[in-house]
Amino acid sequence: MSNKSLIYVGDPMCSWCYGFGVPLQALLQSLPDVPLNLVLGGLRAYNKEVMPDNLKATIHQHWDAVHKRSGKPFGTGQFDRAGYIYDTEPACRAVVTIRNLAPSQTLVMYHAVQHAFYALGHDITQTQVLADIWQGIQTLQADKVPQQTLLTREEFVAAFESDKMKMLTHVDFEQVQQWGIQGFPALIAVNGEQGHMVANGYMEATDMLQRVQAVFDGT
């Protein structure tokens, strides 16, 4: 399996990516020896416009559909803050920061950021909120995080706000564009040097597993 892997392209503030966590976890349990590489898509990265009411209504409709399909919980009030700007870059950058400094916790951070936003209604465009999420992970996962990758809250904030992490996050966005991926979530199965799209949108674990195994078997 050393030459076989999965690439998951998503965004923490993409509701279908949030729901996709359910079948994705089931898939990964069926493929415990296959590494997963997470690439951040930048759904609404660098957005500067205050969210209009009609967009809020449309997004809530998507959330209802995701809840019905996946069973994932959704809170309310995420967009009630005055002047709310739906910019997904900070959430993506938080995950990129952990991917670079505590890689074993990348998917944990990704799902924790999603939960904070969708289930708890936290404003994950804010640095201190993202630092709270990481601090919570370290508290719960202290026995699982390798000592050499432990990050204090202050170290996380410093790295998150650095030009390096901003650049690396932008590199992810550019890579996704180069691949021609325009919708999230997307899952790519890699066999040797060849990558094959197995899911572009929400898909159940059994269907994904069948497609992934076909790629890995070369059929």
Steps between C-alpha positions, in 0.01 A plus 500: 500500500804728516434641153129541565345798673195726516480874446206679659421849374266697723433819693406521869219744416349284226185342644514193276859448613373507859243233421759306299689434823257217575563282190865605490566365849329174406714476187821562692407230750476258208841611369710539817835473321427753227630853572268795451637835383276800566510792256303816581276631225421860592124502444457874563856597577589869532135607483460857629127558452247493783268204457160604354177355636416312181832312517435413864166348403655301217775365724251396767315300234824318421547432869156343526588269212834405656336428835240275340764310300773465762330548837765753603379764750458864405464789739352841426616856515829460315416795277322718756812699581488853363698536179582131473744422216508141374874466439621140508873580476567524877340161570696343216820663625444362850491148357804565281685621810431175683576295188846656496579502871301209646414288195350208691226735618408646160167324451418538870545876469300512177202323657528702822487827306194374314327400823576835661339682209205283405396341829611766750459817292846639572655766277792308350618800300658625825855409604422455869206270428724279286762506776232387746420206273864393483543540874196278554643233271829499688317458828295207372775343288800563726585131522476455121697799373874430457698716740703652219184634337334646809415866441410751765217739434752780447703291255188417303397866477848610395517235227141559388561873457832455319557581135622143451164345592312757294718405203465125554123535524494690172712225344226252592238718333709529186559125490128432516442743215772334293331165553179653366300413812211742535279326756564360847533248649718314253685175558782378277649150513866485405658182368867553423526818296137503391218677683136417434198698621277264695263755655416857407226581744344308785514121457426208728794300637407173328495666159830677563664182622399315186644774280820534703563126491450499122770769467736318735441171315560670166159404364 
